[in-house]
Amino acid sequence: MRKTVIIGAGLAGLSAGYYAQKKKIDYEIYEKDDGVGGLCRTRKKERFSFDYSGHLLHLKDPYSQSLIKSLLGHNLNVIQRNSFIYSHKVFTRYPFQANLYGLPPDVVKECLMEFVRAYYENEDLPTEAYKTFHEWIVGKLGKGIGKYFMFPYNEKLWTIPPGELTCGWMSEYVPKPTLEDVFHGTFSDQKKGFGYNATFWYPKKGGIQALCDALADKVRNIRLQEKVERIFHKKKIIEFDSGKTTAYEKLISTMPLKKLVERLDGDIPQEVKDAAQKLKHNSVLIINLGVKGEGLTDKHWIYLPEKKYTVYRIGVYSNFSEYMAPPGTTSYYIEIAYQKDWNIDKEKTVENALDEIVEIGFVPHRKDILVKEIMDIECAYVIYDRYYSESKKIIMDYLNSVNIYSIGRYGNWEYSGMEEAMHQGKESIGES
């Protein structure tokens, strides 16, 4: 009997393998890299451990919580978020829209008045009623909060203006505070947790790689360093760049959806090819730093909305786990989003970012940087523009018709977290 083939040994692929093994399904996992995890990996350099930027577990489902506990056991920290925004040379608590306290009075006044205007003058419509994210921001939060945080930050992150984004990605990712929350956070330093990531989980030791390794220990038949060259989907045969081939009955892919279509060989409908060309994403340049000095900040991550800064977010690995950095040091990740066709000078961009992190005060002096490692994620955030929904549907309908199931953050071409990736791996095997 032909087997189930799983492409990619990231969390979605490993999860699919885990449930295939539980159901005694004949399966194999093929991974192009020399280790498991995909982008959910940890690399070590000179006693520092660096992830591919922030990979934190935000678990809503009791089943997911139970599974993670069974995989990691005592190797798990449960952490209350301590995140901030840096703007106007001050730190204010996240989310911006519920924590105006500490900003300049004129900024606070504008944000508060525009929020109240939006609250009373606009109908409280469901998210799907708004054509663009820009319209949602103005309608729900007001022009002031848009001006000072939501517009500039999201343009830095997504690399396109909010007016070109739909709201399909939002779900629970953008907190909408009540009128009382906004007033409370205007006149006092409130510490109420808002949003899906108010609490998060993270391994005590081993970085996020510990989760992937624990899952991989439960999975057999992982073939490393096998990159997919072509998929002959009419014959149900995969060819790898090593020259190896394998047959399948069911194919589960976690590679980026656009790349999957490019690797299909044979008579593919033109509308599927056209739809794949319309899928857009950005890239993210990550600067991982090991810095002299312990406890340089107590924050977990910081958003930088202002256009004068290259960086859109700074995270602190050593505040997720003390084992991410050696004693007497602090470790950071710095994120910069860009589009490939911008042809940015990456070396200069890195230098600018390092100047910024010193200016803000996270690194006392450039000479205190002990370790620097650059990671460049070519496919980082899927862009929900006006072509997104129709293009994705055309592709998915075709793939499903030929028994190919594309899952995970990039396989399902979506903005989602690790919990969703593991759920999709489970569902792809037919586990409810």
C-alpha positions in Angstrom: 0.0 0.0 0.0 1.3 3.5 -0.9 2.1 5.6 2.1 1.4 9.1 3.4 4.3 11.4 2.7 4.9 14.5 4.9 7.1 17.3 3.5 8.8 19.3 6.3 9.8 18.4 9.8 8.7 21.6 11.5 5.9 21.6 14.1 3.1 20.9 11.6 5.0 18.1 9.9 6.2 16.5 13.1 2.6 16.7 14.5 1.3 15.0 11.4 3.9 12.2 11.9 3.1 11.9 15.6 -0.6 11.2 14.9 0.1 9.1 11.8 2.2 6.9 14.1 -0.5 6.7 16.7 -3.0 5.5 14.0 -0.4 3.0 12.7 -0.5 4.7 9.3 2.5 4.0 6.9 4.2 7.4 6.6 7.6 9.1 6.0 8.7 12.7 6.7 11.1 14.4 4.4 13.0 17.5 5.6 15.4 19.6 3.4 17.6 20.7 6.4 19.9 18.7 8.5 17.7 18.9 11.6 14.1 19.1 12.7 12.1 22.2 13.6 11.9 24.3 10.4 11.9 27.9 11.6 11.0 26.7 15.1 14.7 26.0 15.8 17.4 27.1 18.2 21.0 27.6 17.3 23.9 27.9 19.7 26.8 30.3 19.4 29.5 30.8 22.0 27.3 29.7 25.0 24.3 31.7 23.7 21.2 30.1 22.4 19.2 31.9 19.7 15.8 31.1 18.2 14.7 32.3 14.8 13.3 35.3 16.7 10.5 35.0 19.2 8.8 31.6 19.3 6.5 31.6 22.3 3.7 29.2 23.1 0.3 30.8 23.3 -2.0 27.9 24.1 -5.8 28.3 24.3 -6.9 24.7 23.9 -6.7 22.4 27.0 -5.7 19.5 24.8 -2.7 21.5 23.4 -1.7 22.4 27.0 -1.9 18.8 28.0 0.2 17.7 25.0 2.9 20.3 25.6 3.1 19.3 29.2 3.5 15.7 28.3 6.3 16.5 25.8 8.3 18.9 27.9 7.5 17.8 31.4 9.3 19.9 34.0 11.2 21.7 31.2 8.7 24.4 31.0 8.3 28.0 32.1 4.8 29.6 32.3 5.4 33.4 32.1 3.2 36.5 32.6 3.9 38.9 29.7 5.8 42.1 30.4 5.8 43.8 27.0 6.0 47.5 26.1 5.9 50.1 23.3 8.8 52.6 22.9 7.7 55.9 21.4 8.1 59.6 22.2 11.2 58.5 24.2 9.1 56.7 26.8 8.0 53.1 27.5 4.3 52.5 27.7 2.6 49.1 28.3 1.3 46.9 25.6 -1.3 47.2 24.1 -0.9 50.8 23.2 -4.7 51.4 22.8 -5.3 50.5 26.5 -2.1 52.1 28.0 -1.8 55.7 27.1 -0.4 56.6 30.6 3.0 58.2 30.4 2.8 59.6 26.8 3.0 63.3 26.2 -0.2 65.1 27.2 -1.1 66.3 23.6 -0.7 62.7 22.3 -2.9 61.3 25.2 -5.5 63.9 24.5 -5.7 63.2 20.8 -5.8 59.5 21.2 -8.4 59.6 23.9 -10.7 62.1 22.2 -10.6 60.2 18.9 -11.2 56.9 20.6 -14.3 58.3 22.4 -15.5 59.8 19.0 -15.1 56.4 17.3 -16.8 54.6 20.2 -19.9 56.8 20.2 -20.1 57.8 16.5 -19.4 54.4 14.8 -21.6 51.4 14.7 -19.9 48.4 16.4 -19.6 46.2 13.3 -18.1 42.7 13.2 -14.5 42.6 11.9 -15.5 41.0 8.6 -17.6 44.1 7.8 -14.6 46.3 7.3 -12.9 46.2 3.8 -9.4 47.1 5.1 -7.5 47.0 8.4 -7.2 50.8 8.1 -11.0 51.1 8.2 -11.1 48.8 11.2 -8.5 50.8 13.1 -10.4 54.1 12.5 -13.8 52.6 13.3 -12.8 50.7 16.4 -9.9 52.6 17.9 -9.9 56.1 16.4 -7.6 58.1 14.3 -5.3 59.1 17.2 -4.3 55.6 18.2 -4.0 54.9 14.5 -1.7 57.8 14.0 0.6 57.2 16.9 0.8 53.4 16.9 -1.5 51.2 14.7 -0.7 52.8 11.3 3.1 53.2 11.5 3.8 49.9 13.4 1.7 47.7 11.2 3.2 49.3 8.1 6.7 48.5 9.4 5.7 44.9 10.3 3.6 44.0 7.1 5.6 46.3 4.7 2.4 47.6 3.2 0.0 50.3 4.5 -2.9 49.1 6.6 -5.2 50.4 3.8 -3.9 47.6 1.6 -4.5 44.9 4.3 -7.7 43.1 4.8 -8.9 42.0 8.2 -8.7 38.3 7.5 -5.6 37.7 9.6 -6.8 39.5 12.8 -8.8 37.0 14.8 -7.7 37.5 18.4 -4.4 39.1 17.5 -5.5 42.8 17.9 -6.9 43.5 21.4 -9.9 45.9 21.4 -10.3 47.4 24.9 -13.5 48.7 26.4 -14.1 52.4 27.1 -13.4 51.8 30.8 -10.1 50.0 29.9 -9.0 53.0 27.8 -9.8 55.5 30.5 -8.2 53.4 33.2 -5.0 53.0 31.1 -5.0 56.7 30.4 -4.9 57.9 34.0 -3.0 55.1 35.7 -0.3 52.5 35.0 -2.6 49.5 34.7 -1.2 46.0 34.5 -4.2 44.2 33.2 -3.4 41.5 30.7 -5.0 42.0 27.3 -5.0 39.8 24.2 -4.0 36.3 23.4 -0.4 36.5 24.6 -0.9 37.8 28.1 0.5 34.6 29.4 2.9 32.4 27.4 4.9 29.1 27.8 8.5 28.6 26.9 11.0 25.7 27.6 13.3 26.2 30.6 16.3 24.7 28.7 17.1 24.2 25.1 15.1 27.1 23.5 12.1 26.4 21.4 14.2 23.6 19.8 13.4 21.6 22.9 9.8 21.3 21.9 10.6 20.1 18.4 13.2 17.6 19.6 10.7 16.2 22.2 8.1 15.8 19.5 10.6 14.3 17.1 11.6 11.7 19.7 8.0 10.3 19.4 8.2 10.2 15.6 10.0 7.7 13.3 10.8 7.7 9.6 12.3 11.2 9.4 14.5 11.6 6.4 16.8 14.6 6.6 18.5 16.6 3.9 16.0 15.6 1.3 14.8 18.7 -0.6 11.8 18.3 -2.9 12.7 18.9 -6.6 9.5 18.0 -8.3 6.1 16.6 -7.5 4.5 14.4 -10.2 1.1 14.7 -8.7 -0.7 12.8 -11.4 1.5 9.8 -10.8 1.8 10.5 -7.1 5.6 10.5 -7.1 8.0 12.9 -5.5 11.5 13.5 -6.8 14.2 14.9 -4.5 17.4 16.8 -5.4 19.4 13.8 -4.2 17.9 11.8 -7.1 15.7 9.8 -4.7 12.1 9.3 -5.5 9.1 8.1 -3.4 5.5 7.2 -4.2 2.6 8.4 -2.0 -1.1 7.9 -1.7 -1.6 11.1 0.4 0.7 14.0 0.5 0.9 16.5 3.4 3.0 19.5 2.7 4.3 22.2 5.0 6.4 24.1 2.6 5.3 27.6 1.6 2.2 27.3 -0.5 3.6 29.3 -3.4 6.7 27.0 -3.6 4.5 23.9 -3.5 2.7 25.0 -6.6 6.0 25.8 -8.3 7.1 22.2 -7.7 4.0 20.6 -9.2 4.9 18.9 -12.5 2.4 18.4 -15.2 -0.8 19.9 -16.5 -1.7 22.5 -13.9 -4.7 24.7 -14.5 -3.6 28.2 -15.5 -5.8 29.8 -12.8 -3.9 27.9 -10.1 -0.6 29.2 -11.5 -2.0 32.7 -11.7 -3.3 32.5 -8.1 0.1 31.4 -6.8 1.7 34.4 -8.4 -0.7 36.7 -6.5 0.4 35.3 -3.1 2.5 37.8 -1.3 4.7 37.8 1.8 7.4 39.8 3.4 10.9 38.9 4.7 12.4 39.5 8.1 16.0 40.2 9.0 16.8 39.0 12.5 19.8 40.2 14.5 20.6 38.0 17.5 22.8 39.5 20.1 24.6 38.3 23.2 25.5 41.4 25.3 27.7 41.9 28.4 25.7 42.7 31.5 23.0 40.7 33.2 19.4 41.8 33.5 19.8 44.8 31.2 16.0 45.0 31.0 13.1 43.2 32.7 10.9 43.4 29.5 10.1 40.4 27.3 9.6 42.3 24.0 9.2 45.9 22.9 7.4 47.4 19.9 8.9 50.4 18.0 6.2 52.1 15.9 8.1 55.3 15.0 9.3 55.5 11.4 12.7 56.9 12.5 13.6 53.4 13.8 14.5 50.6 11.4 13.6 48.0 13.9 9.9 47.1 14.5 10.4 44.8 17.6 13.0 43.9 20.1 12.8 40.7 22.2 14.8 39.4 25.1 15.6 35.7 25.0 17.3 35.7 28.4 14.0 36.9 30.0 12.2 33.9 28.6 14.8 31.5 30.2 18.0 32.2 32.1 19.6 29.3 30.2 19.4 31.2 26.9 22.5 33.2 27.9 25.5 32.6 30.1 25.7 34.3 33.5 26.5 38.0 33.4 24.9 38.6 30.0 21.6 39.4 28.3 20.5 38.1 24.9 18.2 39.9 22.4 16.6 39.4 19.0 16.0 42.4 16.8 13.5 42.3 13.9 13.4 44.3 10.7 10.8 43.6 8.0 11.4 44.2 4.3 10.4 43.3 0.8 12.9 41.4 -1.4 12.5 43.9 -4.3 13.5 46.8 -2.0 17.1 45.6 -2.5 18.0 46.8 1.0 21.7 47.1 2.0 21.6 44.5 4.7 25.0 45.3 6.2 24.0 49.0 6.6 20.6 48.0 7.9 22.2 45.9 10.6 24.5 48.7 11.6 21.6 51.2 11.8 19.7 48.7 14.0 22.6 48.3 16.4 22.9 52.1 16.7 19.2 52.2 17.5 19.3 49.6 20.3 22.2 51.5 21.9 20.4 54.8 21.6 17.3 53.4 23.3 19.4 52.0 26.1 19.1 48.2 25.7 22.9 47.9 25.0 25.1 50.2 27.0 27.9 50.5 24.3 28.6 48.8 21.0 31.7 47.3 22.6 29.5 45.4 25.0 28.1 43.2 22.2 29.8 39.8 22.6 28.1 37.8 20.0 26.1 38.8 16.8 24.4 36.4 14.5 22.2 37.4 11.5 19.3 35.3 10.4 17.3 36.1 7.3 13.8 34.6 6.9 12.9 34.9 3.2 9.2 34.0 3.8 8.1 35.5 7.1 4.6 37.1 7.2 1.9 36.2 4.7 0.3 39.3 3.4 -3.5 39.5 3.5 -4.1 41.8 0.6 -7.2 41.9 -1.6 -6.0 39.0 -3.7 -5.4 36.7 -0.7 -8.7 34.9 -0.1 -9.6 34.1 -3.6 -6.1 33.1 -4.6 -5.7 30.8 -1.6 -9.1 29.1 -2.2 -8.3 28.4 -5.9 -5.0 26.7 -4.9 -6.4 24.7 -2.0 -9.3 23.4 -3.9 -7.1 22.1 -6.6 -4.6 20.6 -4.2 -7.3 18.8 -2.3 -8.7 17.4 -5.5 -5.4 15.7 -6.2 -5.0 14.4 -2.6 -2.4 17.0 -1.5 -3.0 18.8 1.8 -1.0 21.9 2.6 -0.8 22.8 6.3 1.1 24.9 8.8 1.8 28.6 8.9 3.2 28.7 5.4 1.6 25.6 3.9 -1.9 27.0 4.9 -0.6 30.5 4.0 -1.8 32.2 7.1 -0.9 34.3 10.1 -0.9 31.7 13.0 1.1 30.3 15.8 2.6 27.0 17.0 -0.6 25.7 18.5 -2.4 26.1 15.1 0.5 24.3 13.3 0.2 21.3 15.7 -3.6 21.2 15.3 -3.4 21.2 11.6 -0.9 18.3 11.7 -3.4 16.4 13.8 -6.3 17.2 11.5 -4.4 16.3 8.4 -4.2 12.7 9.6 -7.9 12.6 10.3 -7.7 13.0 14.1 -10.6 15.1 15.4 
